[in-house]
């Protein structure tokens, strides 16, 4: 079970990094795009937090 959690954590870390790279490399994002990326990051962070808790238990 620990391996599946680690793989999933790595996956969401990569997805989050991809979003950060996209936002940081694009200087002409619309406010709606920034909000959408922020919402996606919030979801990813929530999932990562839950996975870290599951890993500890």
FIDREN-329570 format. One line per field, with one value per residue (C-alpha): residue in one letter; residue number from 1; x, y, z. Coordinates in pm, 1 decimal. Layout:
% FIDREN-329570
aa	c(A,...)
i	c(NUM,...)
east	c(X,...)
north	c(Y,...)
up	c(Z,...)
***
This chain:
% FIDREN-329570
aa	c(X,X,X,X,X,X,X,X,X,X,X,X,X,X,X,X,X,X,X,X,X,X,X,X,X,X,X,X,X,X,X,X,X,X,X,X,X,X,X,X,X,X,X,X,X,X,X,X,X,X,X,X,X,X,X,X,X)
i	c(1,2,3,4,5,6,7,8,9,10,11,12,13,14,15,16,17,18,19,20,21,22,23,24,25,26,27,28,29,30,31,32,33,34,35,36,37,38,39,40,41,42,43,44,45,46,47,48,49,50,51,52,53,54,55,56,57)
east	c(0.0,288.2,422.3,88.1,73.8,429.7,354.8,41.1,226.7,492.1,218.6,46.5,377.9,453.4,108.1,152.8,498.2,360.7,97.4,356.6,584.9,297.6,194.4,550.4,646.4,340.3,322.4,-10.6,-253.8,-606.1,-750.2,-981.6,-684.8,-499.5,-806.4,-849.6,-483.9,-517.3,-821.4,-636.2,-341.1,-572.7,-720.9,-375.5,-254.4,-562.8,-499.9,-131.7,-219.3,-461.4,-202.3,61.5,-178.5,-263.4,106.6,168.6,-115.7)
north	c(0.0,234.8,205.8,308.6,612.3,711.6,675.2,884.7,1152.6,1170.0,1200.2,1491.5,1662.1,1645.7,1779.6,2068.2,2147.4,2146.0,2401.8,2621.1,2604.4,2699.5,2995.4,3117.1,3092.2,3271.9,3647.0,3706.0,3487.8,3616.1,3653.0,3359.0,3140.3,3238.6,3155.7,2820.3,2729.5,2835.6,2613.3,2319.8,2379.4,2389.7,2053.4,1902.9,2036.8,1897.2,1554.4,1565.5,1649.8,1358.5,1124.3,1233.9,1167.4,825.1,746.6,826.5,603.5)
up	c(0.0,82.3,-273.6,-425.3,-199.3,-289.9,-661.9,-626.0,-428.2,-700.0,-964.3,-789.7,-717.5,-1091.2,-1182.0,-937.8,-1073.2,-1428.3,-1329.7,-1155.9,-1458.9,-1688.8,-1475.8,-1420.8,-1788.2,-1921.2,-1869.9,-2042.4,-1851.7,-1811.8,-1462.1,-1533.8,-1626.2,-1308.9,-1100.6,-1276.3,-1220.1,-856.8,-811.1,-968.2,-734.6,-432.7,-530.7,-580.0,-244.3,-72.1,-225.6,-133.2,226.5,243.8,94.6,345.1,630.8,486.3,452.1,819.5,934.7)
***
